[in-house]
Amino acid sequence: MNRASGYGRAPCLHSEDRAITRRRTRRWLIAAPITLLLLAVVAAGAVWGAFQASRPQVDGTLTLPGLQGPATVVRDRWGIPTITAGTTADAYFLLGFVHAQDRFLQMETMRRLGAGRLAEVLGERALPTDRWARTLGLYRLATSTLAALDAETLAALDAYAAGVNAWLADDGQWLPPALLALGVTPEPWRLADSLVWQRLMALRLAGNWPDEILRLRLLDAGLPAERVAALWPEGPPGAPVSLPAAVREAALPPPPPAEFTPTTASNAWVLAPERTSTGGAILANDPHLGFEAPILWYLATVQTPEWELSGATVPGVPFHLIGRNASLGWGITTTHADTMDLVAETLADGADSDYLTPDGPRPFRSRDDVIAVRGGDSVTLTVRETRHGPVVSDLAAFAGAPAGPRQVTALAATALRPEDRTAAGLYHLNHARDAAAARQALRLFEAPVQNMVYADADGRIGMVTAGLIPLRSRGDGTLPVAGADLETLWHGFIPFEALPQSESPPGGVLMNANNRVVDDSYPHLIAATWPAPWRAMRAESLLAAHDRHDIAGSIAMQVDTRSEMALALLPLLLATVEPTPATAEARRLLAAWDYRETADRPEPLLFATWMAHIEQALFAEALGDLFPLWRGERDRVLLAALQGDGEWCRAGCGAPLAAALEAAVADLTARHGSRMADWRWGEAHRAELVNRLYGSLPVVGALAHRRPPMDGGAHTLLRAGWRGGGSGAQPFEAVHGAGLRAVLDLAAPDNSRFIIATGQSENPLSPHYDDQMPLWLKGELLDLDGEPVSVLRFNHDR
């Protein structure tokens, strides 16, 4: 073969050529990683620079168009602002400006969530959430609310929006890096942007309707009515009745996205002066919502020559949700009133255009919404509405569920009323000077229904269940109702005077921890089911232990970790289960436990894991595929079974409970090792303070999340609940609890204390991103009159 021809074997390289090739290869092997490293450093530097540049200006002087006069924003070492302005309009203007400085990404996300416009920036993965928001029409309803508000409330909303827009228009301000990365140019802030949050919260804080669907599906699956009733022992006496075919055959909605899923709990108590050592009333409140970073709440003091407000705000909203003025303090807990009903509507002759009413067929109201999708084609959503509300079962088609043959399901909800005055109620509560004015403001509350506690400087204390609670024409809210022959679903609302309320009771104490607010003699239906009373029982015990209480005592109560649920259940469980060698050590630990759920102990982990396995052992087989939708915090079902309810322990509970304990021990041994004394509740029970946007990014995500070990549990005053009934890879990660704690001193209002779970800033590189978290974990609170660290002066544009 002619080797010079280029065929066959390649010609040999000379030794000099080989040396050159080796040198070039070595250079490339050295240069490539260095180049990649330099690119990574440049990229990291750019990211770091963007986060640093987006931190707010807190010193110096700014001139802002729209201000009526000079003003200042003084921040303390925690970044908590005190806004001082000459007029009410300027005060609300600067609150909007300051909210935007520290939390505009949170505000932008909130308004897009309510408007169903997340897919515009996040793409197809946000479509399910957008479809729900558009079907419910939340932003349209927020816009319609404006017509129901008085001039003072509208003026506050308008001034606040002007402040947000002044920040957006300021060339010296950088947008949050997430918006820069997504290429989002924010639209001007509108008044409805501040009102849509209330609609979102009204859905989250009043949501028993998923249980309506679950009961119906359990009955359809063939579970006997008596056993279905036993799954909700806190419900009305008697078993569910047979359902009309129009309900049994109705198409049902898919589960709502997490953003609309109920997560409701809170603690509040108020003590009259005769029960305190301060000389005035004390009001304590810690609302429990989903954990996130940053937390929902933002602390601020706002003052003018005429008034002062101090406490907890929500960025995007100009009102103080929890806090005080110079002579009044207020707080909230969720009532768990049933303000939503599912209605099965029958199609007229199988047509999609009409549905049946007692007066004959009626056409659906219909509208088309176009949802823009980042990186994809726009989606047109056709929304149908009946006289009762939007047809939520139409959403099932997007989840792959078949349509019902003749029935669809509409959602009736007080949260979906077009004109709602709750925002005006908040404004006037913020500016109320005494208990009488507070009660007048509470008349304006509509949705959500809340237990509002208040106290004034003269020592009057009170609690009102404020909001619209339906008077039903049919049913008790535990199951969907048929709409075809229903003249009126709701024939009005409980009058304000008939709502549960109390002012300055003889004992000098008012308290609510989401427990039932009325007894059996109350003539109206507020809800058929109520949350467990365990936290309320513990609070009552602690409040009764002393004749007089101080601020420190209320702060300590808010982080109390003793579980009344464990106290009620554990002795019964141990007495029911026979000892075995595999569980002897576990039984010894649990028998000696003091029922305090602290992060440094093994017993809370052992007990919670046993409870999760008990639910699996007793209920999973009977409930089948529906078990995951039911499980979680079902302690009262087990308590009823152990106390003699035979529905779930017909063959005795001993054997399944013993097997569950053995399974729990084996589970924990696999996860945490064989030495039980070394197990720690805090290793499994971490606060899931995650950043929903930055957390999904490489490198930045690790900086944005916070998962500290946490005391407390699902039923302690220090609430730290988990999802899924203790199942999954991280079964007890705390996702729900008190992101805010407040204790108000009406004898010396400036002595009132607050804390939030993270910090004032949404910027992970800011020192105020999580600087309050260590104090929050230790149960410490701050006053809002801290030493000034920075002063930003504002001039008005002449």
C-alpha positions in Angstrom: 0.0 0.0 0.0 1.2 3.5 -0.8 1.4 5.1 2.6 2.1 8.5 1.1 -1.3 8.4 -0.7 -3.2 9.1 2.5 -5.1 5.8 2.4 -4.7 3.2 5.1 -2.7 4.2 8.2 -2.1 7.8 9.0 1.4 9.0 8.4 3.6 9.2 11.5 4.1 12.6 13.1 7.6 13.8 13.6 8.7 14.1 17.2 8.7 17.9 17.0 5.0 17.9 15.8 4.1 15.5 18.6 5.7 17.8 21.2 3.8 20.8 19.8 0.5 18.9 20.0 1.2 17.8 23.6 1.9 21.4 24.6 -1.2 22.7 23.0 -3.3 20.0 24.7 -1.8 20.8 28.1 -2.5 24.5 27.5 -6.1 23.7 26.6 -6.6 21.4 29.6 -5.3 24.1 31.8 -7.0 27.0 30.1 -10.5 25.5 29.8 -11.1 25.1 33.6 -9.6 28.5 34.2 -11.9 30.0 31.6 -14.9 28.2 33.0 -13.9 29.3 36.5 -13.5 32.9 35.3 -16.9 32.8 33.6 -18.4 31.4 36.8 -16.8 34.1 38.8 -18.0 36.8 36.4 -21.5 35.3 36.5 -21.4 35.1 40.3 -20.1 38.6 40.4 -22.9 39.8 38.2 -25.5 38.1 40.3 -23.9 39.4 43.5 -23.8 42.9 42.0 -27.5 42.8 41.0 -28.6 41.7 44.5 -26.4 44.4 46.0 -27.6 47.1 43.7 -31.2 46.2 44.4 -30.8 47.0 48.1 -32.8 50.1 49.0 -31.5 53.6 49.7 -31.9 54.2 53.4 -29.8 57.3 54.0 -29.7 60.7 52.4 -32.3 62.8 50.7 -34.8 62.0 47.9 -37.2 64.3 46.1 -40.4 62.6 45.0 -43.2 63.9 42.8 -46.5 63.5 44.6 -45.5 64.2 48.1 -47.3 67.2 49.7 -44.5 68.1 52.2 -41.3 66.9 53.8 -41.1 63.6 55.5 -38.6 61.0 56.9 -38.2 57.3 57.1 -36.0 56.3 60.0 -34.9 52.6 60.2 -33.6 50.8 63.2 -30.9 48.0 63.4 -33.5 45.5 62.1 -34.4 47.6 59.1 -37.9 48.4 60.6 -39.0 51.8 59.4 -40.7 54.6 61.2 -42.4 56.8 58.7 -43.1 60.4 59.8 -45.2 62.6 57.5 -47.2 65.8 57.7 -50.3 64.5 56.2 -52.3 61.3 56.0 -51.8 61.1 52.2 -48.0 61.4 52.6 -47.9 58.7 55.3 -49.7 56.2 53.0 -47.6 57.3 50.1 -44.4 56.6 51.9 -45.7 53.2 53.2 -46.2 52.2 49.6 -42.7 53.5 48.7 -41.0 51.6 51.6 -42.9 48.4 50.9 -41.7 48.5 47.3 -38.1 49.2 48.4 -38.0 46.0 50.5 -40.6 43.7 49.1 -41.5 44.6 45.5 -40.9 41.0 44.2 -43.4 39.7 46.8 -45.9 42.4 45.8 -45.5 41.7 42.1 -46.0 38.0 42.7 -49.1 38.6 44.8 -50.8 40.7 42.3 -50.0 38.4 39.5 -51.3 35.4 41.5 -54.6 37.2 42.1 -54.9 38.3 38.5 -54.0 34.9 37.1 -50.9 36.3 35.3 -48.1 34.2 36.6 -47.7 32.2 33.4 -46.7 35.4 31.6 -43.4 35.3 33.5 -43.1 31.7 34.7 -44.4 29.8 31.7 -46.6 26.7 31.4 -46.0 25.4 34.9 -48.1 28.3 36.3 -51.1 27.7 34.1 -53.1 25.6 36.7 -52.8 28.4 39.2 -53.8 31.1 36.6 -56.8 29.0 35.5 -58.1 28.9 39.0 -57.6 32.6 39.6 -59.3 33.5 36.3 -62.2 31.1 36.9 -62.8 32.6 40.3 -62.4 36.1 38.8 -60.5 37.4 41.7 -59.0 40.5 40.0 -62.3 41.5 38.4 -63.9 41.3 41.8 -61.1 43.3 43.4 -61.7 46.0 40.8 -65.5 45.9 41.4 -64.8 46.4 45.2 -63.7 50.0 44.5 -67.3 51.0 44.0 -68.2 49.9 47.6 -65.5 51.9 49.4 -65.8 55.2 51.1 -63.7 58.3 50.2 -61.2 57.9 53.1 -60.4 54.3 52.2 -60.0 55.1 48.5 -57.8 58.1 49.3 -55.5 55.8 51.4 -55.3 53.2 48.6 -54.7 55.9 46.0 -51.8 57.5 48.0 -50.3 54.1 48.7 -50.4 53.3 45.0 -48.7 56.6 44.2 -45.9 55.8 46.6 -45.3 52.4 44.9 -45.3 54.0 41.5 -42.9 56.7 42.7 -40.5 53.9 43.6 -41.0 52.3 40.2 -40.3 55.6 38.5 -37.2 56.4 40.5 -34.1 55.9 38.2 -32.0 55.2 41.3 -33.9 52.1 42.2 -33.0 48.7 40.8 -35.7 46.1 40.3 -35.4 42.8 42.2 -32.9 40.5 40.3 -35.6 37.9 39.6 -37.7 40.4 37.6 -34.5 41.6 35.8 -33.7 38.0 34.9 -37.2 37.3 33.7 -37.2 40.5 31.7 -40.3 41.8 33.5 -41.1 45.5 33.2 -43.6 46.1 36.0 -46.8 47.9 35.2 -47.9 50.8 37.4 -49.5 49.8 40.7 -53.2 50.0 40.7 -55.7 50.3 43.5 -57.1 46.8 42.7 -53.6 45.4 43.1 -53.9 46.1 46.8 -57.4 44.7 47.1 -56.8 41.3 45.4 -54.8 40.1 48.4 -58.0 40.2 50.5 -59.8 38.0 48.0 -56.9 35.5 48.1 -57.0 35.4 51.9 -60.7 35.1 52.0 -60.3 31.9 50.0 -57.4 30.6 52.1 -59.1 31.3 55.5 -62.5 29.7 54.7 -62.0 26.5 52.9 -64.0 23.5 54.1 -65.3 22.8 50.6 -62.4 20.3 49.8 -63.9 18.2 52.6 -67.3 18.5 50.9 -65.8 16.9 47.8 -64.0 14.2 49.9 -67.2 13.2 51.8 -69.0 12.9 48.5 -66.2 10.8 46.9 -66.1 8.5 49.9 -69.8 7.9 49.7 -69.5 7.3 46.0 -66.7 4.8 46.6 -69.1 2.8 48.7 -67.9 3.6 52.2 -71.0 3.3 54.6 -72.5 6.6 55.7 -71.8 5.8 59.3 -68.1 5.3 58.7 -67.9 8.5 56.7 -69.5 10.4 59.6 -67.0 8.8 62.0 -64.2 10.3 60.0 -65.4 13.8 61.2 -66.4 13.1 64.8 -66.4 16.9 65.4 -69.2 17.3 62.9 -73.0 17.3 63.4 -74.6 14.3 65.0 -76.0 11.6 62.7 -74.7 10.2 59.5 -74.7 11.8 56.1 -78.0 11.2 54.3 -78.4 9.7 50.9 -77.5 12.1 48.1 -79.7 13.1 45.2 -78.5 11.8 41.9 -77.9 15.4 40.8 -75.2 15.5 43.3 -73.8 12.0 43.0 -73.4 12.4 39.3 -72.0 15.9 39.2 -68.6 16.6 37.8 -66.3 17.7 40.6 -63.4 20.3 40.5 -59.8 19.2 40.8 -57.9 19.9 44.0 -57.1 23.6 44.1 -53.4 24.6 43.8 -51.4 25.2 47.0 -51.9 29.0 46.6 -55.6 28.5 47.2 -55.5 25.7 49.7 -56.7 26.5 53.2 -54.1 26.9 55.9 -55.8 28.4 58.9 -54.9 28.7 62.5 -54.1 31.5 65.1 -53.9 32.3 68.8 -55.2 35.4 70.4 -56.1 36.5 74.0 -56.9 39.9 75.5 -56.7 40.7 79.2 -58.5 43.5 81.0 -56.5 45.7 83.3 -57.7 43.9 86.4 -56.0 40.8 85.1 -52.7 42.4 84.3 -49.8 43.9 86.2 -49.2 46.7 83.8 -52.2 48.9 84.7 -53.7 48.5 81.2 -55.1 45.8 78.9 -52.7 43.3 77.2 -53.5 41.8 73.8 -51.5 38.9 72.3 -51.8 37.5 68.8 -49.9 35.1 66.6 -51.6 34.3 63.3 -50.6 31.0 61.7 -50.1 30.9 57.9 -47.9 29.1 55.5 -44.1 29.5 56.1 -42.0 31.1 53.4 -39.0 33.4 53.0 -39.5 36.2 53.2 -42.5 35.7 55.5 -45.8 37.4 54.6 -45.5 40.1 57.3 -43.6 43.4 57.3 -43.3 45.6 60.4 -43.7 49.3 60.3 -44.7 52.4 62.3 -46.4 55.2 60.5 -47.2 58.6 62.1 -48.5 62.0 61.4 -49.4 64.9 63.7 -52.9 63.5 64.0 -52.4 59.7 64.3 -50.0 56.8 64.7 -50.1 53.2 63.6 -47.6 50.5 64.6 -47.4 46.8 63.9 -47.7 44.3 61.1 -48.5 45.1 57.5 -48.6 43.0 54.3 -46.6 44.4 51.4 -49.0 45.5 48.7 -51.7 46.5 51.3 -51.7 49.9 53.0 -53.4 48.9 56.2 -52.1 47.4 59.4 -53.6 44.0 59.8 -52.4 43.5 63.4 -51.2 46.3 65.6 -52.1 49.4 67.5 -52.6 53.1 67.3 -52.2 55.5 70.2 -55.3 54.3 72.0 -56.4 51.0 70.5 -54.9 47.6 69.7 -56.4 44.7 67.7 -55.6 41.2 66.5 -57.2 38.3 64.6 -57.9 34.6 64.5 -59.7 32.6 61.9 -63.2 31.6 62.8 -63.4 28.7 60.4 -66.9 29.8 59.5 -68.3 27.9 56.5 -68.8 30.6 53.9 -68.5 28.4 50.8 -70.9 25.9 49.2 -70.6 23.6 46.2 -73.8 23.5 44.1 -74.4 20.7 41.5 -76.1 22.4 38.6 -78.1 20.2 36.1 -77.6 20.9 32.4 -80.8 21.5 30.4 -81.4 18.6 28.0 -77.7 17.9 28.1 -76.8 21.2 26.5 -73.7 23.1 27.5 -75.3 26.5 27.2 -78.2 26.3 29.8 -78.7 24.9 33.3 -81.9 24.2 35.2 -83.5 26.4 37.9 -87.0 26.3 39.5 -88.0 28.9 36.9 -86.8 26.8 34.0 -83.6 26.7 32.0 -81.2 29.7 32.3 -78.2 30.4 30.2 -74.7 30.3 31.7 -73.0 33.6 31.9 -69.8 33.1 29.9 -66.6 34.9 29.3 -63.3 34.1 27.5 -60.0 34.9 29.3 -56.8 34.9 27.3 -53.8 33.8 29.4 -50.4 34.7 28.0 -47.8 32.0 28.5 -44.0 32.7 28.6 -42.3 30.7 25.9 -45.5 29.3 24.5 -48.8 30.1 22.8 -51.5 32.0 24.7 -54.3 29.9 26.1 -58.0 30.9 25.9 -60.0 29.9 29.0 -63.8 29.9 28.8 -65.4 30.5 32.2 -69.0 29.7 32.9 -71.0 31.1 35.8 -74.4 30.2 37.2 -76.6 32.2 39.6 -74.6 30.6 42.4 -71.0 31.2 41.2 -68.3 30.1 38.8 -68.4 26.6 37.4 -65.2 25.2 39.0 -65.8 21.7 37.7 -64.8 22.9 34.2 -61.3 23.0 35.6 -61.3 19.2 35.8 -60.9 18.9 32.1 -57.4 20.4 32.3 -56.5 17.8 34.9 -57.5 15.0 32.5 -60.8 14.2 34.3 -63.9 13.3 32.3 -66.8 15.8 32.2 -70.0 14.9 34.1 -72.8 13.7 31.8 -75.5 16.1 33.0 -74.2 18.0 36.0 -71.5 20.6 36.7 -70.4 22.1 40.0 -70.5 25.8 40.9 -68.8 27.4 43.9 -70.8 29.9 46.0 -68.6 31.9 48.3 -68.8 35.2 50.3 -65.3 35.8 49.0 -66.7 36.1 45.5 -69.2 38.9 46.2 -68.6 41.8 43.8 -68.8 44.6 46.3 -66.9 44.0 49.5 -66.3 46.7 52.2 -63.7 44.8 54.2 -60.9 47.1 53.1 -62.9 50.1 54.5 -63.4 48.1 57.7 -59.6 47.8 58.1 -59.0 51.4 57.4 -61.5 52.5 60.0 -60.3 50.0 62.5 -56.8 51.4 62.1 -58.0 54.8 62.9 -60.6 53.9 65.6 -59.9 55.7 68.9 -61.7 53.3 71.3 -63.7 50.1 71.6 -66.9 51.6 70.4 -65.3 52.9 67.2 -63.6 49.5 66.7 -67.0 47.8 66.8 -68.4 50.2 64.2 -65.5 49.4 61.9 -66.0 45.7 62.3 -69.5 46.1 60.9 -67.9 46.6 57.5 -66.0 43.3 57.5 -67.3 40.8 55.0 -64.8 38.2 53.9 -62.9 36.4 55.4 -64.8 35.9 58.6 -62.4 36.5 61.5 -62.5 36.6 65.3 -61.4 40.2 65.9 -60.0 41.0 69.4 -59.4 44.5 70.6 -58.5 46.5 73.6 -58.5 50.3 74.2 -56.5 52.6 76.5 -59.5 52.9 78.9 -59.4 49.2 79.6 -62.3 48.0 77.5 -61.6 44.6 75.8 -63.7 42.8 73.2 -64.0 40.1 70.6 -66.4 40.0 67.6 -66.8 37.3 65.0 -66.8 39.7 62.1 -67.9 39.0 58.5 -70.7 37.6 56.4 -71.9 34.1 57.5 -74.6 32.6 55.2 -78.1 31.7 56.4 -78.6 28.5 54.4 -81.8 27.3 52.8 -80.6 23.8 52.4 -77.9 21.6 54.0 -75.3 22.2 56.6 -72.3 22.8 54.4 -70.9 19.3 54.8 -71.9 18.1 51.3 -72.6 19.7 47.9 -76.3 20.6 47.3 -78.4 20.2 44.2 -79.3 23.5 42.5 -82.0 22.7 40.0 -84.9 22.9 42.4 -83.3 25.4 44.8 -85.1 28.7 45.0 -82.4 30.4 47.1 -79.1 28.9 48.3 -78.6 31.6 51.0 -81.5 33.7 52.2 -79.2 36.4 53.8 -76.5 36.6 56.4 -76.4 36.5 60.2 -77.0 40.1 61.3 -74.1 41.8 63.0 -75.9 42.0 66.3 -76.4 38.3 66.3 -72.8 37.4 65.6 -70.8 35.9 68.4 -69.3 38.8 70.4 -68.3 39.8 73.9 -67.1 43.0 75.5 -65.4 43.4 78.9 -66.6 40.1 80.3 -66.7 39.6 84.1 -63.6 37.4 84.2 -61.5 39.9 82.3 -60.3 37.4 79.7 -61.1 36.7 76.1 -59.3 34.0 74.2 -59.6 32.2 70.9 -57.3 29.6 69.3 -59.6 28.7 66.4 -61.8 26.7 68.8 -65.6 26.8 68.5 -66.9 30.3 69.3 -70.5 29.3 70.2 -72.3 26.5 72.2 -75.2 24.3 71.2 -77.7 27.0 72.1 -76.6 29.3 69.4 -79.5 29.5 66.8 -77.4 29.9 63.6 -75.0 27.6 61.8 -71.5 29.0 61.7 -69.8 25.8 60.7 -70.7 22.1 60.9 -67.1 21.2 61.9 -64.5 23.0 64.1 -60.8 22.6 64.5 -59.5 20.7 67.5 -59.6 22.6 70.8 -56.1 21.5 72.1 -54.4 24.9 71.8 -57.4 26.6 73.4 -57.3 24.2 76.3 -53.7 24.9 76.9 -54.2 28.7 76.7 -57.1 28.5 79.1 -55.0 26.6 81.6 -52.1 29.0 81.5 -54.4 32.1 81.7 -56.2 30.6 84.7 -53.0 29.8 86.5 -52.4 33.5 87.6 -54.6 36.3 88.7 -52.5 38.8 86.9 -50.3 38.6 83.8 -47.5 40.7 82.4 -46.0 41.1 78.9 -43.3 38.5 79.5 -46.0 36.0 80.4 -47.9 36.4 77.2 -44.7 36.1 75.2 -43.9 32.9 77.0 -47.3 31.5 76.3 -46.9 32.1 72.5 -43.9 29.7 72.5 -45.3 27.1 74.9 -44.7 23.6 73.6 -46.9 21.4 75.8 -49.3 19.3 73.7 -52.8 18.8 75.2 -53.5 16.4 72.4 -50.6 14.1 73.4 -51.8 14.3 77.0 -55.3 13.2 76.0 -54.2 10.4 73.6 -50.9 8.9 74.7 -52.0 7.3 78.0 -54.9 5.7 76.1 -52.6 4.4 73.4 -50.0 3.0 75.9 -52.8 1.3 77.9 -54.2 -0.3 74.7 -50.9 -1.7 73.4 -49.2 -4.8 74.9 -45.4 -4.4 75.5 -43.1 -6.2 73.1 -39.2 -6.4 73.1 -39.1 -4.3 69.9 -41.1 -1.5 71.5 -40.0 -1.6 75.1 -37.6 1.3 74.9 -40.1 3.4 72.9 -42.8 2.7 75.5 -40.4 3.7 78.3 -39.5 7.0 76.7 -43.1 7.9 75.9 -44.4 7.0 79.4 -41.9 9.3 81.0 -42.5 12.2 78.5 -43.7 15.5 79.8 -45.7 16.2 76.5 -43.5 19.1 75.5 -42.5 19.1 71.9 -39.0 20.5 72.0 -36.5 20.2 69.2 -33.8 18.6 71.4 -35.9 15.6 72.5 -36.7 12.2 70.9 -40.2 11.8 72.3 -42.1 14.2 70.0 -40.5 12.5 67.0 -41.5 9.1 68.2 -45.0 10.1 69.1 -45.6 11.9 65.8 -44.3 9.0 63.8 -46.5 6.5 65.7 -49.5 8.7 65.0 -48.7 8.7 61.3 -48.4 4.9 61.3 -51.7 4.5 63.3 -53.6 6.5 60.6 -52.1 4.2 58.0 -52.9 1.1 59.9 -56.5 2.0 60.8 -57.8 3.9 57.8 -55.7 3.4 54.7 -57.3 0.1 53.5 -60.9 1.4 54.0 -60.3 4.7 52.3 -58.2 3.4 49.5 -57.0 6.0 47.0 -58.7 8.7 48.9 -56.7 8.1 52.1 -53.9 10.6 51.2 -56.6 13.4 50.8 -58.0 12.7 54.3 -54.9 11.8 56.4 -53.3 14.4 58.7 -54.2 15.8 62.1 -57.1 13.3 62.6 -56.4 12.8 66.3 -60.1 13.2 67.3 -61.1 10.2 65.1 -58.5 8.1 67.0 -59.6 9.5 70.3 -63.2 8.7 69.6 -62.2 5.1 68.6 -60.2 4.6 71.8 -63.1 6.0 73.8 -65.6 3.5 72.4 -66.6 4.4 68.9 -66.7 1.0 67.2 -66.6 2.2 63.6 -62.8 1.9 63.3 -61.8 -0.6 65.9 -64.5 -3.2 65.6 -62.0 -6.0 66.1 -60.1 -4.0 68.8 -57.4 -1.4 68.4 -54.6 -3.2 70.3 -53.1 -5.2 67.4 -53.0 -2.5 64.8 -51.7 0.1 67.3 -49.0 -2.3 68.4 -48.0 -3.0 64.8 -48.0 0.8 64.1 -45.6 1.3 67.0 -43.3 -1.4 65.8 -43.4 0.1 62.3 -42.7 3.6 63.7 -39.6 2.3 65.6 -38.3 0.6 62.5 -39.0 3.7 60.4 -37.1 6.0 62.8 -34.2 3.5 63.2 -33.7 3.5 59.5 -33.8 7.3 59.3 -32.0 8.3 62.5 -30.0 5.3 63.8 -30.6 2.6 66.4 -30.0 4.7 69.6 -33.4 6.2 70.5 -31.9 8.6 73.0 -30.0 10.3 70.2 -33.1 10.9 68.1 -34.0 14.6 67.8 -37.4 16.2 66.9 -35.6 19.1 65.4 -33.7 17.0 62.9 -37.0 16.0 61.3 -39.0 19.1 62.3 -37.5 22.0 60.5 -39.2 25.2 59.6 -39.6 25.2 55.8 -38.8 28.9 55.2 -38.3 28.6 51.5 -38.0 31.2 48.8 -40.4 30.2 46.1 -38.7 32.1 43.3 -35.0 32.4 44.2 -35.0 29.0 45.7 -35.3 27.3 42.3 -32.1 28.9 41.1 -28.6 27.3 41.4 -26.3 28.7 44.0 -28.8 31.5 44.9 -31.4 28.9 46.0 -29.0 27.6 48.7 -28.6 31.1 50.0 -32.4 31.9 49.9 -33.8 28.9 51.9 -33.9 28.7 55.7 -34.6 25.4 57.4 -33.8 25.8 61.2 -34.8 23.1 63.7 -38.0 24.1 65.4 -39.9 23.4 68.6 -43.6 22.9 68.8 -46.1 20.8 66.8 -49.4 20.8 65.1 -51.4 21.2 68.3 -49.1 23.3 70.6 -49.5 27.0 71.2 -46.2 27.3 69.4 -47.8 26.0 66.3 -45.6 24.3 63.7 -47.7 22.0 61.6 -46.7 19.7 58.7 -48.4 18.5 55.6 -49.4 15.1 54.4 -50.0 13.5 57.8 -46.4 12.6 58.4 -45.7 10.9 55.1 -43.1 11.5 52.4 -39.4 12.0 52.3 -39.5 14.9 54.9 -42.6 13.9 56.8 -42.5 16.5 59.6 -41.0 19.5 58.0 -42.9 22.5 59.5 -44.8 24.4 56.8 -47.3 26.3 58.9 -47.1 28.4 62.0 -46.8 31.9 63.5 -44.8 33.9 61.1 -45.7 36.9 63.3 -46.0 37.3 67.0 -47.3 40.4 68.7 -48.0 41.4 72.3 -49.6 44.8 72.8 -49.4 46.9 76.0 -52.3 49.3 76.1 -50.9 50.9 79.3 -47.8 52.0 77.4 -48.4 51.4 73.7 -44.7 52.1 72.8 -43.8 49.0 74.9 -45.7 46.7 72.5 -43.6 44.0 71.0 -43.5 42.2 67.6 -41.4 39.7 65.7 -41.5 38.1 62.3 -40.0 34.8 61.3 -37.4 36.0 58.7 -36.7 39.7 58.2 -37.8 42.9 56.5 -36.0 42.3 53.2 -36.7 39.9 50.4 -33.1 40.2 49.2 -31.1 37.1 50.3 -27.9 39.1 50.5 -29.4 41.8 52.7 -28.6 41.6 56.5 -32.3 42.1 57.0 -33.3 39.0 55.1 -33.3 36.7 58.1 -31.9 38.7 61.1 -35.1 38.4 63.1 -35.2 34.6 62.7 -32.8 33.8 65.7 -35.0 35.9 68.0 -38.1 34.3 66.6 -36.8 30.8 67.2 -35.9 31.7 70.8 -39.3 33.3 71.5 -38.1 36.9 71.8 -39.9 40.0 70.5 -38.8 43.5 69.5 -40.3 46.9 70.2 -40.6 49.1 67.1 -39.0 52.2 68.6 -35.4 50.9 68.3 -32.3 53.1 68.1 -32.2 54.9 64.7 -29.5 53.5 62.4 -30.4 55.3 59.1 -32.5 58.4 58.1 -33.9 59.0 54.7 -35.3 62.4 54.2 -37.9 63.2 51.5 -38.6 66.5 49.9 -41.8 67.1 48.0 -41.6 68.2 44.4 -42.5 71.8 44.4 
